[in-house]
Amino acid sequence: QVQLVESGGGLVQTGDSLRLSCAASGRTFSGYAMGWFLQAPGKERAFVAAITQSGRNTYYEDSVKGRFTISRDNAKNTVYLEMNSLKPEDTAAYYCAATQYGGSVALRQEGLYDYWGRGTQVTVSS
């Protein structure tokens, strides 16, 4: 079992920045690739970014490329999502998730993640 707890969400204005954190406990964190997903009201959960077990490779949804950065600190069992130039359309609940899969295709697939946090809300006002 892996327990994931997100933090760092909040209410910000357009153009502001936030850094989300996801703290993991349980099994060996470094053995899992990590992903961030979002779910806006009335919409399905969608891929945002992912990072491989070593942190060597990262993947992003097109709309966040150049604005969001995913990173991890395996010594701290934590994955981060640095969010810059926030837009109202970024408003959503953000979830981190863990998977033992890898690769650019698999890590975009919500169904391949084994463990999920409860989410943290990000609201961007215009």
Summary of the structure (lengths in Angstrom):
residues: 126
radius of gyration: 13.3
end to end distance: 39.7
largest distance: 40.7
contacts: 389
relative contact order: 0.30
helix: 12%
strand: 50%
